[in-house]
């Protein structure tokens, strides 16, 4: 059993199998005042204040800001693929409380278009290459994988890692511009409070990652956004195609076994060993596997 250790946000905590003990207490009003004017960069490199992400549009009453790891992190990419499928812009528009989702990464801003294309992210993405927001909002640095495979990951860990390495190598020199590989992120829900001149924005819920895969699971995010009564759509994945193919193969084998049993009862003798599998193969049991995510 790994020993939990408290970590300072700006210090690496080492690479081991356990989780890092972090607090999920929302930042105070004083904390938010300190980060309100810190810059985030859009894909063109233009600066915007952090506060503008959640307070510039008076029609929006709550904003979920998701801090991801570096732009080549396969875990975070999987998270955004699953989230973009489960919580679409149209899903958000159905809420009684006007809501938006914003993504912040720690790499260089000119990599954002690549990131959006790779993840099919449905939300705006910004960059904080200085990591000032990560540090001041209490997010830590670690390479720990944690001990639990997240529900949001549709690919296996080795597969996700291979994809991430391939992306990094394919990007050439950009592989060192994707952001700090040690930095992990979290989720912060900003809500508008008060009325008219007294309007303010507070973080009413937050989740800081304890390891490199510890994003808040999609069902928890849906509940915090007020979507707990709606069933999320299923994401089409490679693994689901395998499960369907395996299920189809199982049904065909079962049908063949039943046919073989009836034939044995009629003929009073058993078929040669292995004949069921041979007949199934002869009839072509290989079913196409979905190539979707």
CORNORZI-V84196 format. One record per backbone hydrogen bond with DSSP energy under -0.5 kcal/mol. CO is the residue of the C=O (numbers start at 1). NH is the residue of the N-H. Records with the same first field share a line. If there is no record, write none. Layout:
# CORNORZI-V84196
CO = NH, NH
This chain:
# CORNORZI-V84196
5 = 21
8 = 11
11 = 141
14 = 16, 143, 144
16 = 145, 146
20 = 22
21 = 7
28 = 32
29 = 33
30 = 34
31 = 35
32 = 36
35 = 38
36 = 51
38 = 50
40 = 48
41 = 127
42 = 45
46 = 42
48 = 40
49 = 52, 53
50 = 53
51 = 54, 55
52 = 56
56 = 58
57 = 60
61 = 192
62 = 100
63 = 65, 190
64 = 66, 102
65 = 67, 188
66 = 68, 104
67 = 186
69 = 106
70 = 73
72 = 74
73 = 77
74 = 78
75 = 79
76 = 80
77 = 81
78 = 82
79 = 83
80 = 84
81 = 85
82 = 86
83 = 87
86 = 88
88 = 92
89 = 93
90 = 94
91 = 94
92 = 95
96 = 98
98 = 61, 62
100 = 64
101 = 124
102 = 66
103 = 126
104 = 68
105 = 128
108 = 111
109 = 112
111 = 115
112 = 116
113 = 117
114 = 118
115 = 119
116 = 120, 121
124 = 103
126 = 105
127 = 41
128 = 131
131 = 135
132 = 136
133 = 137
134 = 139
135 = 138
140 = 184
141 = 13
144 = 212
148 = 150
150 = 153
152 = 154
156 = 160
157 = 161
158 = 162
159 = 163
160 = 164
161 = 165
162 = 166
163 = 167
164 = 168
165 = 169
166 = 170
167 = 171
169 = 172
171 = 174
172 = 175
173 = 176
174 = 177
177 = 108
178 = 71
180 = 183
182 = 142
185 = 209
186 = 67
187 = 207
188 = 65, 190
189 = 204, 205
190 = 63
191 = 202
193 = 200
195 = 198
196 = 199
200 = 193
202 = 191, 204
205 = 189
207 = 187
210 = 20
211 = 214
213 = 215
217 = 221
218 = 222
219 = 223
220 = 224
221 = 225
222 = 226, 227
223 = 226
227 = 230
230 = 232
237 = 241
238 = 242
239 = 243
240 = 244
241 = 245
242 = 246
243 = 247
244 = 248
245 = 249
246 = 250
247 = 251
248 = 252
249 = 253
250 = 254
251 = 255
252 = 256
253 = 257
254 = 258
255 = 259
256 = 260
257 = 261
258 = 262
259 = 263
260 = 264
261 = 265
262 = 266
263 = 267
264 = 268, 269
272 = 275
274 = 278
275 = 279
276 = 280
277 = 281
278 = 282
279 = 283
281 = 284
285 = 287
